[in-house]
Amino acid sequence: MCSLEEKEKLEQDEGLDYESLVEKQTDQLEELLDRHDMKELQRRMEELNEFDVAEFLSEIDDNRMPMVFRLLSKETAADVFANFEAPEQERIINSITDSELAGIMEELYVDDAVDIVEELPANVVKRVMRAATPQTRNLINQYLHYPENSAGSIMTAEFVDLKKYMSVKESIARIRRIGEDRETIYVCFVIAADRRLEGIVTVKDLLLSSDDTIIEDLMETNVVFASTTEDQESVSEKFSDYDLMALPVVDNEGRLVGIVTVDDVMDVMEQEATEDIEKLAGMLPSDKPYSRTGIVEIWKNRIPWLMFLMLSATFTSMILTSFEDMLAVQAGLVAFIPMLMGTGGNSGAQ
């Protein structure tokens, strides 16, 4: 049974779209923070989506942000930390203890940990690597050896692997045992003793089959996969073409070394689209979102194109000067100059 206060809250929330609801919840969190009601603030944050919590923490001042972050449970803190941009991650790392940092690193998926190492300054990365366990450090170093923007650099090693001789009952038991620490359990990968990829099977297939059915009779052997050195844009195209939720990544010997999940591909698509737009705008691609890029960095990215255009304009001025006598005789030609220049600029923009 709901209390009167909860009923009133539900009635007030009815009719709000998700963005308005999140904005209302964020205002309530700020109010609780201003009232120093940390217990209720902690409870409310644990109920919200990790991305929304990260957005809320990013908007509060630097002095209070680490304190509020510490209110989160270890599992939630890791998920929120993965949703931060690099400046917020650096701020959190500089304000927590080594033991707290080690706890976050162990809760992160490997691909998220690799992203952190790639984006943070060297001095912060050293502390992160010291806090990680030897196993995590080895995995991170392994991923860093793959070419930049390749399938190997964006994949994760946390996936569910099965054997073709297992029964459905045994497979479901294994998913229950190891699934909590895997990035996805909806698609399971069937591998041989030497870790060669043999097929895939979905949880839907398992749930709709009898317990004694063998995985070999269920698995799909015509598997779409990527190699570790394949370009990430090609990987995103495979997700689009084949409507995938997860894509296996194999090494040169066909052994399964990781998977790329749909959330990673969404980041790749955003990155590729941003690069294309920046090139169309006449500037070199940047590593940061436009809203988080400083004026000096934007200027550095634009100045090569601006200098090239200024040089070409100089040649245009020299050509016009050489025809100065002719223009003086046929003054009407001057009227066509801005029209031609404007048409050329419009054509380039189109």
C-alpha positions as CSV (number, residue, x, y, z in Angstrom):
1,M,0.0,0.0,0.0
2,C,1.3,3.5,-0.9
3,S,1.3,6.2,1.7
4,L,-0.7,9.4,1.0
5,E,2.6,11.3,0.3
6,E,3.7,8.7,-2.2
7,K,0.4,8.8,-3.9
8,E,0.5,12.5,-4.3
9,K,4.1,12.3,-5.7
10,L,3.0,9.7,-8.3
11,E,0.0,11.9,-9.3
12,Q,2.4,14.9,-9.7
13,D,4.8,12.9,-11.8
14,E,2.1,11.7,-14.2
15,G,2.1,13.4,-17.5
16,L,5.8,14.4,-17.3
17,D,8.2,13.3,-20.1
18,Y,11.4,11.6,-19.0
19,E,13.6,14.7,-19.4
20,S,11.2,16.7,-17.2
21,L,11.0,14.0,-14.6
22,V,14.8,13.8,-14.4
23,E,15.1,17.6,-14.2
24,K,12.6,17.5,-11.3
25,Q,14.5,14.7,-9.6
26,T,17.8,16.6,-10.0
27,D,16.2,19.7,-8.4
28,Q,15.1,17.5,-5.5
29,L,18.6,16.2,-5.1
30,E,20.1,19.7,-5.0
31,E,17.5,20.6,-2.4
32,L,18.5,17.6,-0.2
33,L,22.1,18.5,-0.6
34,D,21.5,22.1,0.4
35,R,19.6,20.8,3.5
36,H,22.5,18.4,4.3
37,D,20.0,15.5,4.3
38,M,22.7,13.0,3.2
39,K,20.8,9.9,4.1
40,E,17.8,10.7,1.9
41,L,20.2,12.0,-0.8
42,Q,22.0,8.7,-0.8
43,R,18.7,6.8,-1.1
44,R,17.5,8.9,-4.0
45,M,20.7,8.6,-5.9
46,E,20.8,4.9,-5.6
47,E,17.3,4.8,-7.2
48,L,18.3,6.9,-10.2
49,N,20.0,5.8,-13.4
50,E,23.8,6.0,-13.2
51,F,24.0,8.4,-16.1
52,D,21.6,10.8,-14.4
53,V,23.6,10.6,-11.2
54,A,26.8,11.4,-13.1
55,E,25.1,14.4,-14.7
56,F,23.9,15.6,-11.3
57,L,27.4,15.3,-9.8
58,S,29.0,17.1,-12.7
59,E,26.8,20.1,-12.1
60,I,27.5,20.6,-8.4
61,D,30.6,22.6,-7.3
62,D,34.0,21.0,-7.1
63,N,34.2,21.1,-3.3
64,R,31.0,19.1,-2.7
65,M,31.2,16.7,-5.6
66,P,33.7,14.2,-4.1
67,M,31.8,14.2,-0.8
68,V,28.5,13.3,-2.5
69,F,30.2,10.7,-4.7
70,R,31.4,8.9,-1.5
71,L,27.8,8.4,-0.5
72,L,27.3,5.9,-3.4
73,S,27.7,2.1,-2.9
74,K,30.7,0.6,-4.5
75,E,28.8,-1.0,-7.4
76,T,26.9,2.2,-8.1
77,A,30.0,4.4,-7.7
78,A,31.8,2.4,-10.4
79,D,28.9,2.7,-12.9
80,V,28.6,6.5,-12.2
81,F,32.4,6.9,-12.5
82,A,32.3,5.2,-16.0
83,N,29.7,7.8,-17.1
84,F,31.9,10.8,-16.1
85,E,33.9,12.8,-18.6
86,A,37.7,12.8,-18.2
87,P,37.8,16.0,-16.1
88,E,35.3,14.7,-13.6
89,Q,37.1,11.3,-13.4
90,E,40.4,13.1,-12.7
91,R,38.7,15.2,-10.0
92,I,37.3,12.1,-8.3
93,I,40.6,10.2,-8.5
94,N,42.5,13.1,-6.9
95,S,40.0,13.2,-4.0
96,I,39.7,9.6,-3.0
97,T,42.0,7.1,-1.3
98,D,44.0,4.4,-3.0
99,S,41.7,1.7,-1.5
100,E,38.6,3.5,-2.8
101,L,40.2,3.8,-6.2
102,A,41.1,0.1,-6.2
103,G,37.5,-0.8,-5.4
104,I,36.2,1.3,-8.4
105,M,38.8,-0.2,-10.7
106,E,37.8,-3.7,-9.8
107,E,34.1,-3.0,-10.4
108,L,34.7,-1.4,-13.9
109,Y,34.5,-3.4,-17.1
110,V,37.8,-3.7,-18.8
111,D,36.9,-1.5,-21.8
112,D,35.8,1.3,-19.5
113,A,39.1,1.0,-17.6
114,V,41.0,1.2,-20.9
115,D,39.1,4.3,-21.9
116,I,40.0,6.0,-18.6
117,V,43.7,5.1,-19.0
118,E,43.7,6.5,-22.6
119,E,42.0,9.8,-21.7
120,L,43.6,10.8,-18.3
121,P,46.9,12.6,-17.8
122,A,50.0,10.4,-17.3
123,N,50.4,11.2,-13.6
124,V,46.8,10.2,-12.9
125,V,47.2,7.0,-15.0
126,K,50.2,5.9,-12.9
127,R,48.1,6.1,-9.8
128,V,45.2,4.2,-11.5
129,M,47.5,1.5,-12.6
130,R,49.1,1.2,-9.1
131,A,45.6,0.8,-7.6
132,A,44.5,-1.9,-10.0
133,T,45.2,-5.6,-9.4
134,P,48.0,-7.3,-11.5
135,Q,45.3,-9.2,-13.5
136,T,43.5,-5.9,-14.4
137,R,46.8,-4.2,-15.2
138,N,47.7,-7.0,-17.6
139,L,44.4,-6.8,-19.3
140,I,44.6,-3.0,-19.7
141,N,48.2,-3.3,-21.1
142,Q,47.0,-6.0,-23.5
143,Y,44.2,-3.8,-24.8
144,L,46.5,-0.7,-25.1
145,H,48.7,-2.7,-27.6
146,Y,45.9,-2.9,-30.1
147,P,45.8,-0.2,-32.8
148,E,43.9,3.0,-32.0
149,N,40.3,3.0,-33.1
150,S,40.4,-0.8,-33.8
151,A,38.0,-3.5,-32.6
152,G,40.6,-4.7,-30.1
153,S,40.8,-1.2,-28.5
154,I,37.0,-1.0,-27.8
155,M,36.2,-4.6,-27.0
156,T,35.6,-6.0,-23.5
157,A,36.8,-9.4,-22.1
158,E,33.7,-9.9,-19.9
159,F,31.4,-12.3,-21.8
160,V,29.7,-15.6,-21.2
161,D,31.4,-18.5,-22.8
162,L,29.8,-22.0,-23.2
163,K,30.9,-25.4,-24.5
164,K,28.9,-27.1,-27.3
165,Y,28.6,-30.4,-25.2
166,M,26.8,-28.6,-22.3
167,S,23.1,-29.0,-21.8
168,V,20.7,-26.1,-21.5
169,K,20.4,-26.7,-17.7
170,E,24.2,-26.6,-17.3
171,S,24.4,-23.5,-19.4
172,I,21.8,-21.6,-17.5
173,A,23.5,-22.6,-14.2
174,R,26.8,-21.2,-15.6
175,I,25.2,-17.9,-16.6
176,R,23.7,-17.5,-13.1
177,R,27.2,-18.2,-11.6
178,I,29.3,-15.8,-13.7
179,G,26.7,-13.5,-15.3
180,E,26.8,-10.8,-12.7
181,D,30.3,-9.8,-13.7
182,R,29.7,-9.9,-17.4
183,E,28.9,-6.9,-19.6
184,T,26.1,-8.8,-21.3
185,I,24.4,-12.2,-20.8
186,Y,21.9,-12.0,-23.6
187,V,24.3,-13.4,-26.2
188,C,26.5,-16.3,-25.2
189,F,29.5,-17.5,-27.2
190,V,30.3,-21.2,-27.8
191,I,34.1,-21.9,-27.8
192,A,36.3,-25.0,-28.2
193,A,39.0,-26.1,-25.7
194,D,41.5,-23.9,-27.5
195,R,39.1,-20.9,-27.3
196,R,38.3,-21.0,-31.0
197,L,34.9,-19.5,-31.7
198,E,32.4,-22.2,-32.7
199,G,29.0,-20.5,-32.5
200,I,26.6,-18.3,-30.6
201,V,23.4,-18.9,-28.6
202,T,21.0,-16.4,-27.1
203,V,19.3,-16.6,-23.7
204,K,16.0,-16.7,-25.5
205,D,17.1,-19.9,-27.2
206,L,18.0,-21.4,-23.8
207,L,14.8,-20.4,-22.1
208,L,12.6,-21.8,-24.9
209,S,14.4,-25.1,-25.0
210,S,14.1,-28.2,-22.7
211,D,16.8,-28.6,-20.0
212,D,18.4,-31.7,-21.6
213,T,18.9,-30.0,-25.0
214,I,22.6,-29.9,-26.1
215,I,24.1,-26.5,-27.0
216,E,25.4,-27.9,-30.2
217,D,21.9,-28.4,-31.4
218,L,20.9,-24.8,-30.6
219,M,23.9,-22.7,-31.5
220,E,24.2,-20.6,-34.7
221,T,27.4,-21.5,-36.4
222,N,27.3,-18.9,-39.1
223,V,28.7,-16.2,-36.8
224,V,29.5,-12.6,-37.8
225,F,32.7,-11.6,-36.2
226,A,35.5,-9.0,-36.3
227,S,39.3,-9.3,-36.0
228,T,41.2,-7.4,-33.3
229,T,42.8,-5.1,-35.9
230,E,39.6,-4.2,-37.8
231,D,38.7,-0.6,-37.9
232,Q,36.0,0.5,-35.4
233,E,33.9,2.1,-38.2
234,S,33.7,-1.3,-39.9
235,V,32.6,-2.8,-36.6
236,S,29.8,-0.2,-36.3
237,E,28.6,-1.0,-39.9
238,K,28.3,-4.7,-39.0
239,F,26.1,-3.8,-36.0
240,S,23.9,-1.8,-38.3
241,D,23.8,-4.3,-41.2
242,Y,23.2,-7.4,-39.1
243,D,21.1,-5.9,-36.2
244,L,23.6,-7.2,-33.6
245,M,23.6,-6.8,-29.8
246,A,27.1,-8.1,-29.4
247,L,29.9,-8.9,-31.8
248,P,32.7,-11.4,-31.1
249,V,36.3,-10.3,-31.7
250,V,38.8,-13.0,-32.6
251,D,42.6,-12.9,-33.0
252,N,44.6,-14.0,-36.0
253,E,44.2,-17.7,-35.0
254,G,40.4,-17.4,-34.7
255,R,40.4,-17.5,-30.9
256,L,37.8,-15.5,-29.1
257,V,39.5,-12.7,-27.1
258,G,36.6,-10.3,-26.5
259,I,33.3,-8.8,-27.6
260,V,32.0,-5.4,-28.7
261,T,28.6,-4.5,-27.2
262,V,26.0,-2.1,-28.7
263,D,26.8,0.6,-26.1
264,D,30.4,0.7,-27.2
265,V,29.3,1.0,-30.9
266,M,27.0,3.9,-30.0
267,D,30.0,5.8,-28.7
268,V,31.9,4.9,-31.9
269,M,29.1,6.2,-34.1
270,E,29.0,9.5,-32.2
271,Q,32.7,9.9,-32.4
272,E,32.8,9.2,-36.2
273,A,29.9,11.5,-36.8
274,T,31.6,14.3,-34.8
275,E,34.8,13.9,-36.8
276,D,32.8,14.1,-40.1
277,I,31.0,17.3,-38.9
278,E,34.2,18.9,-37.8
279,K,35.9,18.2,-41.1
280,L,32.9,19.6,-42.9
281,A,33.2,22.7,-40.7
282,G,36.8,23.2,-41.9
283,M,38.6,22.2,-38.7
284,L,40.8,19.3,-37.6
285,P,39.0,16.6,-35.5
286,S,39.3,17.1,-31.7
287,D,39.6,14.4,-29.0
288,K,37.1,16.2,-26.7
289,P,33.4,17.2,-27.1
290,Y,33.0,20.6,-28.6
291,S,31.3,22.0,-25.5
292,R,34.3,20.9,-23.4
293,T,37.0,22.1,-25.8
294,G,38.9,25.3,-24.9
295,I,39.0,28.4,-27.1
296,V,42.8,28.0,-27.7
297,E,42.4,24.3,-28.7
298,I,39.6,25.2,-31.1
299,W,41.7,28.0,-32.5
300,K,44.6,25.5,-33.1
301,N,42.3,23.1,-34.9
302,R,40.9,25.8,-37.1
303,I,44.1,27.9,-37.9
304,P,45.5,25.5,-40.6
305,W,42.4,25.9,-42.7
306,L,42.1,29.6,-42.0
307,M,45.7,30.1,-43.1
308,F,45.1,28.1,-46.3
309,L,42.0,30.1,-47.1
310,M,43.8,33.4,-46.4
311,L,46.6,32.3,-48.7
312,S,44.2,31.4,-51.5
313,A,42.5,34.8,-51.0
314,T,45.9,36.5,-51.4
315,F,46.3,34.8,-54.8
316,T,42.8,36.0,-55.8
317,S,43.7,39.5,-54.9
318,M,46.9,39.3,-56.9
319,I,45.0,38.0,-60.0
320,L,42.5,40.9,-59.7
321,T,45.3,43.4,-59.4
322,S,46.9,42.1,-62.6
323,F,43.6,42.8,-64.4
324,E,43.2,46.3,-62.9
325,D,43.5,48.1,-66.3
326,M,40.9,45.9,-67.9
327,L,38.5,46.3,-65.0
328,A,38.9,50.1,-65.3
329,V,37.8,49.9,-68.9
330,Q,34.9,47.5,-68.3
331,A,33.7,48.6,-64.8
332,G,30.6,46.5,-65.2
333,L,32.8,43.4,-64.6
334,V,33.3,44.4,-61.0
335,A,29.7,43.6,-60.3
336,F,30.3,39.9,-61.1
337,I,33.2,39.5,-58.6
338,P,31.1,39.2,-55.4
339,M,28.6,37.0,-57.2
340,L,31.3,34.6,-58.3
341,M,33.0,34.6,-54.9
342,G,29.7,34.0,-53.1
343,T,28.7,31.2,-55.5
344,G,32.1,29.5,-54.9
345,G,31.6,29.8,-51.1
346,N,28.1,28.5,-51.3
347,S,29.1,25.6,-53.5
348,G,31.8,24.6,-51.0
349,A,29.3,24.7,-48.1
350,Q,26.8,22.6,-50.1
